Amino acid sequence: MKNPIEKHNLFVTPSGLDALVEIVEGMDNVAQAYQVMMFTMNHCHRLVQVAIDEDEARDEELSVMRDAVAPRKNQQQLELF
């Protein structure tokens, strides 16, 4: 799955909500407010990407496990005949 939230490389990606709040609290004008929006979008992008990566890793792990189990099932079926 491709992340639907675009990352804007001209802006830092906050490491968490506390970092984002710290950035926001230091702002006092419209230009800075726009920057906060970009920081927020990057933070959202990162959160979505982490979720996508975790899902893909889980799917891959299940696939490997399934492939490891499948030959044994086939072998047991052959032994029954």
N, C-alpha and C positions, 0 to 999 in steps of 0.2 A: 504494500500500500504506500502511496506517495503522500507525504505530509501536505495537507491542504493549506497550511499557513506559511506564507512566504517569509524567509529570513532576510533581514536587511543588514548587510555587512558594514554599513557606515556607522552602525550603532552597537554599543556593547550589549551583551546578553546578560542580564542580572542572574546571579547564581541562585536566587530564591526570592521569596516574597519580602523578606526583611531588607535585602539589598535594593529591591525595587522601591520600597517605601522610603528608604534613605535617600534615594535619588529624587523622588517626588518632593520630599520635604525640603530639599535644597533649592527648589525652583521658585522663580518669582515672575515669570513672564510667559507670553504665548509661545515663543520659540522653544522655550524649555518644556512647555506642556506638550508640544508636538514631539519633542524628543522622548518624553515619557511614553507617549503612545507607541513609538518605535521600540523602546525598551520592553514595553509590555507585550507587543507582538512577538518580539524575539523570545521572550520568556515563554509565551504560549507555544511558539514553534518548538522550543526545546522540550517542553512537557509532552507535546503530541509526539514528537520524534522518539522520545524515550519509550512511550507507550507502544508505538509501532515497532520499535526495535525489540522490546520485550516480547511482544506477540509473535514476531517472526522467529526469535530465538526459541520460544516455547514450541512453535510449530515444527521447527527444525529438530528439536530434541525429541518430540513425539514421533516424528518421522523416523529418526534413527532407532528409537526404541521399537517402533512397529516393525522396522526392517530386521531388527535383531530377533524379534519374537517370531516373525512369520516363517522363517525356515524351520524352526522347531515344530511349529504346528503342522507344516507340510510333512516333516519327517515322521511325526506321530501318526498322521493319516496313512502314510505309506506302510508303516509297521503293522497297522490294523489289517491290511489286505494281505 
